């Protein structure tokens, strides 16, 4: 078997395999990850206004204290996506301090 024939066989096998892998990677990125642009400066200096971010959609079970999350609150922000840092998770008790002490 000539060298050109072997190269043709390898190209016939690896070419379609490479295309399948690229398509699978693109579909995975397209369905699991999304992009957004930071609209305000409330998260600075961690994230600055105009910075582009890639995020993964997930349910609430994987969220921990300190994570940055995007969510929508239509009753408060007219359906806009909001970015905030998680300070508490289910079961936590949050206490706020007033000017006169704890409240």
C-alpha positions in Angstrom: 0.0 0.0 0.0 1.5 3.3 -1.0 2.1 6.2 1.4 -0.5 8.4 -0.4 -3.1 5.7 -0.1 -2.5 5.4 3.7 -2.7 9.1 4.1 -6.0 9.2 2.2 -7.4 6.5 4.5 -6.3 8.4 7.6 -7.8 11.6 6.2 -11.0 9.8 5.4 -11.3 8.6 9.0 -10.0 11.6 11.0 -11.6 14.3 8.9 -15.2 13.4 9.7 -14.3 12.5 13.3 -12.8 16.0 13.7 -15.9 17.6 12.2 -18.1 15.6 14.6 -16.0 16.7 17.6 -16.1 20.4 16.6 -19.8 20.3 16.1 -20.4 18.6 19.4 -18.2 21.1 21.2 -20.0 24.0 19.6 -23.4 22.6 20.5 -22.2 22.0 24.1 -21.0 25.6 24.4 -24.1 27.0 22.7 -26.6 25.1 24.9 -24.7 25.3 28.3 -23.0 28.6 28.2 -24.2 32.1 27.4 -22.7 35.5 27.2 -23.6 38.9 28.7 -22.2 42.4 29.1 -22.0 44.0 32.5 -24.4 47.0 32.5 -23.6 48.8 35.7 -20.7 49.3 38.2 -22.3 47.7 41.3 -19.9 44.7 41.1 -16.7 46.8 40.7 -13.8 46.3 41.1 -14.5 42.5 40.4 -16.4 43.3 37.2 -16.3 46.6 35.4 -19.0 48.2 33.3 -18.9 47.0 29.7 -17.0 43.9 30.5 -18.1 40.8 28.6 -18.8 37.6 30.6 -19.5 34.0 29.8 -21.8 32.2 32.2 -23.2 28.7 32.7 -26.9 28.1 33.4 -27.5 25.9 36.4 -30.1 25.2 39.1 -29.8 26.7 42.6 -28.4 23.5 44.2 -24.9 24.3 43.0 -24.8 27.9 44.4 -22.6 28.6 47.4 -21.7 31.7 49.4 -19.4 34.0 47.6 -20.6 32.9 44.1 -21.7 35.6 41.6 -25.1 34.8 40.1 -27.3 36.3 37.4 -31.0 36.2 37.9 -34.1 38.1 36.8 -36.6 39.8 39.1 -39.3 41.1 36.9 -41.3 42.7 39.8 -38.2 44.7 40.8 -36.0 45.3 37.7 -38.6 45.2 34.9 -37.2 41.8 33.6 -33.6 42.9 33.4 -30.9 40.4 34.3 -29.2 41.3 37.6 -25.8 40.3 38.8 -25.1 39.9 42.5 -22.8 38.0 44.9 -24.4 35.3 47.1 -24.2 36.2 50.8 -26.6 33.5 52.1 -28.1 30.2 51.1 -31.1 28.2 52.3 -31.2 27.8 56.0 -28.9 30.8 56.8 -30.1 33.5 59.2 -29.1 37.0 58.1 -28.7 39.8 60.7 -28.4 43.4 59.7 -26.8 46.1 61.9 -28.5 49.5 62.2 -26.8 52.8 63.4 -27.9 52.1 66.9 -26.6 48.5 67.0 -28.0 45.2 65.9 -31.5 45.2 64.4 
